[in-house]
Amino acid sequence: MFRLKMTLKKLKGIAKDSPHKRLFFFDASRFGTHSKLGHGWFPKGLRTGIAVTLGFANFYLYSAVEPETGEVFTLEIPYVNTNCMNVFLAEMSKEYPDEKI
């Protein structure tokens, strides 16, 4: 709790000292499926075959939110890596061309 209070105090100081800058918080999240073999109930002595597609598919959402206004900037990205982060930052810069973020 003490660290959170110190962090909030620092952020408030930054916001007060730099009113012309906008503060966004960033996070990335993975959404997807990962299928696997399942189990089922069958009558004793009977085994029934079930067709199952194995594999997975996913995507990532990169999002930044400005807590002061609730404004959000989000991109759907195929991976989490430095190149994708650079794409996110470049696109966010296009969205806010005259802002210091």
N, C-alpha and C positions, 0 to 999 in steps of 0.2 A: 504494500500500500504506500509506503514511504517513497519508493521509486516512482510510482505513478504520480504522486503529488508533485515530486520534483520535475518530472517530465512535463506535466501540465503547466507548471510555473514557467519553465523554459519556453514552452510553445507560446504561452501568452505574452512573454517578453519579446519573442521574435515577431509575433503579430503586431505588437504595439510599436516596435522599433522599425518595422517595414510594412506600413499600411498599404503600400503600392504593390506588394507581392501577395499571391494567393497560395495558400497552403492546402495541398491535397495529400491524402493517404492512399497508398497503393496495396493491392493484393491480387494474387492469381489463384484461380480455382479450377480443378479438373472435374469434368462431367463425362460420364461414359458408362459403358456396360462391360462386363467381363463374365461371359457365360462359362459354365462348368457343368460337369456331369451331375445329374440329380438322382434322387432316390424316390421310389414310389411304393405304394401298398399294392400287393398282388395276392391272389389266392395261393395258399400253401402249395408248393410244388410246381407252380406255373411262373415262368419268367417271360416277360413281355418286352420286346425290343422297342426302344423309343428313339426316334431320330433327334439328335441334338447337334446344333451348329456350335462348334467351339471357336473361340477367338474373342477379340475385344475391339471396341471402337471408342474413341474419346476425343474431346476437344477441351480447350482451355479458355477461360474468360479472364482477361486482364482488365482490372477496373481501378479507377482512381476516384475518390470522393472528396469533395471539399466540405468539411464538417460545418463550417460557418453558414453555408447556403444550402447544403444537401445536394448540390450539383454533382452529377456523375458522368464520367467518360469511360466507356467500355468498348473493348474490341474482342472478337472471337479469334483466337490464335491456335495454330496446330500443335505447338510445342512450348515448353518452358526452357528457354536458353537465352544467351546474350543477344543473338541476332533478333529474336522475336521481341525482346525487351526494347531494343533499339527501334524496331518498327513501331511499337506502341508509343514510344516517346516522340518519334517523328510525326506520327498521326495526331498525337495530342497537341504537338506544337502547331500543326496546321489548323486544328480546331480553335486554338487560342493564340493567334499570331501576334497579338499586341500585348500579351500578358506576361508577367514574370511569375513563374510558378516554382 
